[in-house]
């Protein structure tokens, strides 16, 4: 990235960081308490693979387990929201690169990425750890779009990226399988025995 382009990318990220740094002071909210409890009482596979409230939460639960492994349980809210902020800033930077690639305009890419990164409506997502999966889905979609908008020839690595991003996206906040009873494991044997 050249100097001016790098400066505009950094500006978009810094504006988003300034807008959403206050989430680092957030605490737990509603479903967060349930997830913290489940993370400590359920077997790991059950916690990672069992939908909650009709949502598949693999990505956010894996991040929660990782943070609790490093920092102890219950995970301090500041660390969880730091992970949320880092993911959001990664989305902003990815959006900058994608818009720049599509429009060939770094100033336009900066404006779009900064606009997205500072939208007040995102507080509903960024301010609540239980919906971190929505940010993961956004990042996965941007990765697929960036991969699709290159003139490089298709290869196994690009196909693998698409499959991995689509799978991670599906496991991040999806509505689950409508044919399965709610809050049942996605993998046979991963959860509690039937009653």
C-alpha positions as CSV (number, residue, x, y, z in Angstrom):
1,X,0.0,0.0,0.0
2,X,1.4,3.4,-1.0
3,X,1.6,6.3,1.5
4,X,-1.6,8.2,0.6
5,X,-3.6,5.0,0.4
6,X,-2.2,3.7,3.7
7,X,-3.0,7.0,5.4
8,X,-6.6,6.9,4.1
9,X,-7.0,3.3,5.2
10,X,-5.6,4.2,8.7
11,X,-7.9,7.2,8.8
12,X,-11.0,5.0,8.3
13,X,-9.8,2.5,10.9
14,X,-9.0,5.3,13.4
15,X,-12.4,6.9,13.0
16,X,-14.1,3.6,13.6
17,X,-11.9,2.9,16.6
18,X,-12.7,6.3,18.1
19,X,-16.4,5.8,17.5
20,X,-16.5,2.3,19.1
21,X,-13.7,2.4,21.7
22,X,-16.4,3.0,24.4
23,X,-17.6,-0.6,24.0
24,X,-14.5,-1.6,25.9
25,X,-16.3,-0.4,29.0
26,X,-19.4,-2.5,28.3
27,X,-20.4,-5.3,30.6
28,X,-22.3,-8.5,30.1
29,X,-25.9,-8.3,28.9
30,X,-28.8,-10.9,29.0
31,X,-27.7,-13.9,26.9
32,X,-24.0,-13.2,27.7
33,X,-24.6,-14.6,31.2
34,X,-26.2,-17.8,29.9
35,X,-23.2,-18.3,27.5
36,X,-20.7,-17.7,30.3
37,X,-22.6,-20.3,32.5
38,X,-22.7,-22.8,29.6
39,X,-19.0,-22.3,28.8
40,X,-18.2,-23.4,32.3
41,X,-20.7,-26.2,32.8
42,X,-21.2,-27.9,29.4
43,X,-18.6,-30.2,27.8
44,X,-16.5,-28.3,25.2
45,X,-18.0,-30.0,22.2
46,X,-21.6,-29.4,23.5
47,X,-20.8,-25.8,24.2
48,X,-19.3,-25.1,20.8
49,X,-21.8,-27.1,18.7
50,X,-25.2,-26.6,20.4
51,X,-27.3,-23.8,19.1
52,X,-28.7,-21.3,21.6
53,X,-31.9,-19.4,21.0
54,X,-32.0,-20.9,17.5
55,X,-28.6,-19.5,16.6
56,X,-25.4,-21.3,15.8
57,X,-22.7,-19.6,17.8
58,X,-19.6,-21.7,17.1
59,X,-17.3,-18.7,16.2
60,X,-18.2,-16.6,19.2
61,X,-18.1,-19.5,21.6
62,X,-14.7,-20.6,20.3
63,X,-13.4,-17.0,20.9
64,X,-14.9,-17.1,24.4
65,X,-13.3,-20.4,25.2
66,X,-9.9,-19.1,23.8
67,X,-10.1,-15.9,25.9
68,X,-11.1,-17.9,29.0
69,X,-8.3,-20.3,28.5
70,X,-5.8,-17.5,28.4
71,X,-7.3,-15.0,30.9
72,X,-9.3,-17.3,33.1
73,X,-13.0,-17.7,33.6
74,X,-15.3,-15.9,33.6
75,X,-13.7,-13.9,30.8
76,X,-13.4,-10.2,31.6
77,X,-15.8,-8.2,29.5
78,X,-13.1,-5.9,28.4
79,X,-11.3,-8.7,26.6
80,X,-14.4,-9.9,24.9
81,X,-15.2,-6.5,23.7
82,X,-11.6,-5.9,22.6
83,X,-12.0,-9.0,20.4
84,X,-15.2,-7.5,19.1
85,X,-13.5,-4.2,18.4
86,X,-10.6,-5.9,16.6
87,X,-13.0,-7.8,14.4
88,X,-14.9,-4.6,13.6
89,X,-11.7,-2.7,12.7
90,X,-10.7,-5.7,10.5
91,X,-14.1,-5.4,8.7
92,X,-13.5,-1.7,8.2
93,X,-10.0,-2.3,6.7
94,X,-11.3,-5.1,4.5
95,X,-14.1,-2.9,3.3
96,X,-11.6,-0.2,2.5
97,X,-9.6,-2.5,0.4
98,X,-12.6,-4.0,-1.4
99,X,-14.1,-0.6,-2.3
100,X,-10.7,0.7,-3.4
101,X,-10.3,-2.4,-5.6
102,X,-13.8,-1.9,-7.1
103,X,-13.6,1.9,-7.6
104,X,-9.8,2.5,-7.9
105,X,-10.4,5.4,-5.5
106,X,-8.7,5.5,-2.1
107,X,-10.6,8.6,-1.0
108,X,-14.0,7.0,-1.8
109,X,-12.9,3.8,-0.1
110,X,-11.9,5.8,3.0
111,X,-15.3,7.5,3.0
112,X,-17.3,4.3,2.6
113,X,-15.2,2.4,5.2
114,X,-15.3,5.3,7.7
115,X,-19.1,5.6,7.2
116,X,-19.6,1.9,7.8
117,X,-17.2,1.9,10.7
118,X,-18.8,4.7,12.6
119,X,-22.5,4.0,11.9
120,X,-24.4,4.4,15.2
121,X,-26.8,1.6,14.3
122,X,-23.9,-0.9,14.7
123,X,-23.9,-0.3,18.5
124,X,-26.7,-2.9,18.8
125,X,-24.2,-5.5,17.4
126,X,-20.9,-4.2,18.6
127,X,-22.2,-3.4,22.1
128,X,-23.4,-7.0,22.8
129,X,-21.0,-9.9,22.9
130,X,-23.7,-12.5,22.2
131,X,-24.0,-11.3,18.6
132,X,-20.3,-11.2,17.8
133,X,-21.1,-13.8,15.1
134,X,-22.7,-11.1,13.0
135,X,-19.4,-9.3,12.8
136,X,-17.7,-12.6,11.9
137,X,-20.3,-13.2,9.1
138,X,-19.6,-9.7,7.7
139,X,-15.9,-10.4,7.6
140,X,-16.4,-13.7,5.9
141,X,-18.7,-12.1,3.2
142,X,-16.0,-9.4,2.6
143,X,-13.4,-12.1,2.3
144,X,-15.5,-14.0,-0.3
145,X,-16.2,-10.7,-2.2
146,X,-12.5,-9.8,-2.2
147,X,-11.5,-13.2,-3.5
148,X,-14.1,-13.0,-6.2
149,X,-13.0,-9.6,-7.4
150,X,-9.5,-10.4,-8.3
151,X,-8.3,-11.2,-11.8
152,X,-6.0,-14.0,-10.6
153,X,-6.9,-17.4,-11.9
154,X,-8.9,-19.8,-9.8
155,X,-6.9,-22.2,-7.7
156,X,-7.3,-24.6,-4.8
157,X,-6.4,-22.0,-2.3
158,X,-9.1,-19.6,-3.4
159,X,-11.7,-22.4,-3.4
160,X,-10.5,-23.4,0.1
161,X,-10.9,-19.8,1.2
162,X,-14.5,-19.6,-0.1
163,X,-15.4,-22.9,1.5
164,X,-13.8,-21.9,4.8
165,X,-15.3,-18.5,4.8
166,X,-18.8,-19.8,3.9
167,X,-18.5,-22.5,6.6
168,X,-17.4,-20.1,9.3
169,X,-20.1,-17.7,8.2
170,X,-22.7,-20.5,8.5
171,X,-21.4,-21.4,12.0
172,X,-21.3,-17.8,13.3
173,X,-24.9,-16.7,13.8
174,X,-27.1,-18.8,11.5
175,X,-30.6,-19.8,12.3
176,X,-29.7,-23.5,12.6
177,X,-31.4,-26.4,11.0
178,X,-35.2,-25.9,10.9
179,X,-35.7,-29.7,11.1
180,X,-33.8,-30.0,14.3
181,X,-35.3,-29.4,17.8
182,X,-34.0,-26.0,19.1
183,X,-31.0,-26.0,21.3
184,X,-29.9,-29.6,20.3
185,X,-26.4,-30.4,19.2
186,X,-25.5,-30.1,15.6
187,X,-23.3,-33.2,15.8
188,X,-24.6,-36.5,17.1
189,X,-23.1,-37.4,20.4
190,X,-21.8,-33.9,21.0
191,X,-24.5,-33.1,23.6
192,X,-26.4,-34.6,26.5
193,X,-28.1,-37.9,26.1
194,X,-31.8,-37.8,25.1
195,X,-34.2,-37.9,28.0
